[in-house]
Amino acid sequence: MKYALVTGASKGIGRAISLKLAEMGYYILINYNASYDDAIKTLELVKEVGSDGELLKFDVSNSNEVKQALDTWTTQHKNEYIEVLVNNAGINKDNLMIWMPEEDWSSVLNISLNGFFHVTQYMLKNMLVKRFGRIINIVSLSGIKGMKGQTNYSAAKGGLIAATKALAAEVGPRNVTVNAVAPGFIETDMTKDLPEKELKNMIPVGRFGTAEEVASLVGFLASKEASYITGEVISINGGIYT
């Protein structure tokens, strides 16, 4: 049995990634924090494509919750390990920095950056011992280009990009790859309130992307065929910023 953990997997890009990895034969550990009903739906869809999975509830920004949930899973699967980790959990709380509450700054960074640290550090030991692992971090166009009104989100994703490159250098000798996928405007709940008609005029291909397109890229990076790709940030944005 091959295991993959996707954080923030209850809907959107996380759900699409879960389904793609399920199609590739992975048993999916579906992490969620608050959206139980959506997480159950993801599990149902995973089963519909012929695989299986289970829910793992924890807040990625809470180190105790992460450790407790993963300790429990590891105890129940003593001879198994999670070989693919997709750090997808994230939130946005957009505002001009001059008006931004400190909590909105801290919460966005805590989930993206501290969440990455808590979950990834836990997973690394087994990946290094087994000499195989795939870590894929979902970042953003905002972390590369910088977007006004998203100083917190841009900082979080930019920090995760830098962490991706540093960690890739550390674990590459053990056949563990670490890459980042940077979506542009993707049709999800996070972008539903954006002026899509106006923004599409800025995108060379003339449309928003789909969660399934992002998931296909993640699936490739998780595969053995991508074993010589590490420390990279791969944009999927319709050409809006390259």
Number of C-alpha atoms within 10 A of each C-alpha: 8 15 18 24 28 24 28 27 31 27 21 19 25 28 26 24 26 32 28 23 27 25 17 17 17 24 22 29 23 25 26 25 16 13 14 14 12 16 25 17 14 26 24 15 18 26 17 13 14 13 19 17 20 17 18 21 21 21 20 28 23 15 16 13 15 19 16 12 15 18 13 10 15 14 10 10 11 8 7 14 19 23 23 26 23 27 27 25 26 23 17 18 16 17 17 12 15 7 8 16 12 10 10 18 21 12 20 23 24 19 22 27 24 19 23 23 19 19 22 16 10 15 20 20 12 15 21 17 10 14 15 20 28 25 28 26 25 25 31 27 22 21 23 18 12 17 14 14 16 20 19 28 29 24 20 28 27 21 16 25 25 14 19 24 17 13 18 20 14 12 19 20 11 14 18 24 28 29 27 28 23 21 23 21 23 22 17 15 11 12 12 10 8 11 9 14 11 9 14 16 12 14 17 12 13 14 18 19 18 16 20 19 17 24 21 16 16 25 20 15 24 25 14 11 9 13 17 11 13 24 21 16 21 17 21 21 22 20 13 18 14 11
